[in-house]
């Protein structure tokens, strides 16, 4: 791609994202707030844990299979000493039993262990309790990362976004990071999101860009994700 073509493609990405941001804002404002039961919060958290490093469809199917197998029920998640949870989760994720659809989840062993750790943490302090004290979203995200196995900054940000707690946290997936690089907002060498501190630095870059066009980071990265995903599918 020539330099002029690259500049044109980058401008097209920016224009598309600016069109999507107000549409996302309208959608968010039109969505009625919903009460979240402990089960609903738990299911959303499990989905975010399973969504790490896999396609959305695989994570959604794995979550659904665990739910159908009864492995998201209170009898498991309210008893930190319940026996056999890890193995049963592994068998479902590995496609050995109880699946609604064929196919194996990519990280069956490690995710089953992480979900067992999350289950023990939530048996001690449920999600409704963790979310009920009015803690600001960034502190809440830090607490979730520190206290619940399998939750990193991206998963915690996604969880808080999905339950409507905050649209000021960024979900830095591969599509969003690729946009940051292609727009020269910063270089790959400047961003190392393998640590929480590195994630926060990259998030600040996106927050600054979002503020420059007048939208929260949560609207912007949603628009970026949709735009970059479509661009990739079109080979742009």
C-alpha positions in Angstrom: 0.0 0.0 0.0 1.4 3.4 -1.0 1.7 6.2 1.5 -1.2 8.1 0.0 -3.4 5.0 0.1 -2.4 4.3 3.7 -3.3 7.9 4.6 -6.7 7.5 2.8 -7.4 4.2 4.6 -6.6 5.7 8.0 -8.8 8.7 7.3 -11.6 6.3 6.3 -11.2 4.4 9.6 -11.3 7.7 11.6 -14.4 8.9 9.7 -16.2 5.6 10.3 -15.4 5.6 14.0 -16.7 9.2 14.3 -20.0 8.1 12.7 -20.4 5.1 15.0 -19.7 6.8 18.3 -22.9 8.8 18.4 -24.9 5.7 17.3 -23.3 3.8 20.2 -24.1 6.6 22.6 -27.7 6.6 21.4 -27.9 2.8 21.9 -26.5 3.0 25.4 -28.9 5.8 26.4 -31.9 3.9 25.1 -31.0 0.7 27.0 -33.1 0.4 30.1 -31.1 -0.3 33.3 -31.7 -3.8 34.5 -31.4 -5.4 37.9 -28.5 -7.9 38.1 -29.0 -11.0 40.2 -25.9 -12.7 41.6 -26.4 -15.5 39.0 -26.5 -12.9 36.1 -23.3 -11.2 37.4 -21.6 -14.6 37.8 -22.5 -15.7 34.3 -21.2 -12.4 32.9 -18.0 -12.8 34.8 -17.5 -16.4 33.7 -18.1 -15.3 30.1 -15.4 -12.6 30.4 -12.9 -15.1 31.9 -13.6 -17.5 29.0 -13.3 -14.7 26.5 -9.6 -14.2 27.0 -7.6 -15.1 23.9 -10.4 -16.8 22.1 -13.1 -15.7 19.6 -16.4 -14.4 21.1 -18.3 -17.3 19.6 -16.2 -19.9 21.4 -16.5 -18.1 24.7 -20.2 -17.7 24.4 -20.7 -21.3 23.5 -18.5 -22.5 26.4 -20.4 -20.3 28.8 -23.7 -21.6 27.6 -22.5 -25.2 27.9 -21.4 -24.6 31.5 -24.8 -23.1 32.3 -26.6 -26.0 30.8 -24.5 -28.4 32.7 -25.6 -26.7 36.0 -22.0 -25.5 36.8 -23.0 -21.9 37.3 -25.6 -22.6 40.0 -25.4 -21.5 43.6 -24.7 -25.0 44.9 -21.3 -24.7 43.3 -20.6 -21.0 43.7 -21.8 -20.4 47.2 -19.8 -23.3 48.8 -16.1 -22.8 48.6 -15.5 -26.4 49.7 -17.6 -28.0 47.0 -15.7 -31.0 45.5 -15.2 -31.9 41.9 -16.0 -28.5 40.3 -12.7 -28.2 38.4 -12.9 -31.6 36.8 -16.5 -31.2 35.7 -15.8 -27.8 34.2 -12.8 -29.2 32.4 -14.9 -32.1 31.0 -17.5 -29.7 29.6 -15.0 -27.3 28.2 -13.0 -30.1 26.7 -16.1 -31.4 24.9 -16.2 -34.7 26.8 -19.8 -34.3 28.2 -22.9 -32.3 28.4 -22.2 -29.9 25.6 -25.0 -28.4 23.5 -22.7 -28.3 20.5 -19.6 -30.1 19.5 -16.2 -28.5 19.8 -13.5 -28.1 22.4 -12.7 -24.9 24.2 -9.1 -23.9 23.5 -7.8 -23.5 27.1 -10.0 -26.1 28.9 -7.5 -27.0 31.6 -6.2 -23.5 32.6 -9.7 -21.9 32.5 -11.2 -24.7 34.6 -8.6 -24.0 37.2 -9.2 -20.2 37.0 -12.9 -20.6 37.3 -12.5 -22.8 40.4 -10.4 -20.0 41.9 -13.0 -17.4 41.0 -15.7 -19.7 42.5 -13.8 -19.8 45.8 -13.3 -16.0 45.8 -17.0 -15.4 45.1 -18.2 -17.9 47.7 -16.4 -15.7 50.2 -17.5 -12.3 48.9 -20.3 -12.4 46.2 -20.2 -10.0 43.3 -23.3 -8.1 44.4 -21.4 -7.3 47.7 -18.3 -6.3 45.8 -20.3 -4.0 43.5 -22.5 -2.5 46.2 -20.2 -0.1 48.0 -20.0 2.7 45.5 -16.3 2.2 44.8 -15.2 4.1 41.7 -14.8 1.9 38.6 -11.0 2.1 38.4 -10.5 1.0 42.0 -13.2 -1.7 41.5 -11.3 -3.0 38.5 -8.1 -3.1 40.4 -9.8 -5.1 43.2 -11.4 -7.6 40.8 -8.0 -8.2 39.2 -6.3 -8.6 42.5 -8.9 -10.8 44.1 -10.5 -13.0 41.4 -8.4 -15.6 39.4 -8.7 -15.4 35.6 -9.5 -11.7 35.6 -7.1 -9.3 34.0 -7.5 -5.7 33.1 -9.3 -6.4 29.8 -11.7 -8.9 31.4 -12.4 -6.7 34.4 -13.1 -3.7 32.1 -15.3 -5.8 29.9 -17.3 -7.1 32.9 -17.8 -3.6 34.3 -18.9 -2.4 30.8 -21.2 -5.2 30.2 -23.1 -4.7 33.4 -23.4 -1.0 32.8 -21.1 0.1 35.6 -18.7 2.1 33.6 -18.0 3.3 30.0 -14.8 5.1 31.0 -12.6 2.0 31.0 -11.1 0.7 27.8 -11.2 -2.9 26.5 -7.9 -3.2 24.7 -8.3 -6.1 22.4 -6.2 -6.8 19.2 -8.5 -4.7 17.0 -8.2 -1.6 19.3 -4.4 -2.0 19.7 -4.0 -2.3 15.9 -6.0 1.0 15.5 -3.7 2.7 18.0 -0.6 1.6 16.1 -1.9 2.4 12.6 -3.0 5.8 13.7 0.4 6.5 15.2 -1.1 7.3 18.6 1.9 5.5 20.0 4.3 2.7 18.9 4.3 -1.0 19.8 7.5 -0.4 21.7 5.7 2.2 23.9 2.9 -0.2 24.9 3.4 -3.4 26.8 0.0 -4.5 28.0 1.3 -7.7 29.7 1.2 -5.8 33.0 -1.6 -3.8 34.6 0.6 -0.7 34.6 1.3 -1.1 30.9 -2.4 -1.6 30.2 -3.2 1.6 32.0 -0.6 3.5 29.9 -2.2 2.2 26.7 -5.6 3.0 28.1 -4.6 6.6 28.8 -3.6 6.9 25.1 -7.1 5.8 24.0 -8.8 8.0 26.7 -6.9 11.0 25.4 -8.0 10.3 21.8 -11.6 9.7 23.0 -11.6 13.0 24.8 -10.3 14.8 21.7 -13.4 13.7 19.7 -15.8 14.2 22.7 -16.8 10.6 23.7 -16.0 8.2 26.6 -13.3 5.6 26.0 -16.0 2.9 26.2 -17.9 4.3 23.2 -14.7 4.8 21.2 -13.2 1.4 21.7 -16.6 -0.2 20.8 -16.6 1.8 17.6 -13.0 0.9 16.9 -13.7 -2.8 17.5 -16.6 -2.8 15.0 -14.7 -0.8 12.4 -11.4 -2.7 12.6 -13.1 -6.1 12.6 -15.1 -5.1 9.5 -11.9 -3.7 7.8 -10.1 -6.9 8.5 -12.8 -9.1 7.0 -12.7 -6.9 3.9 -8.9 -7.2 3.7 -8.3 -3.5 4.3 
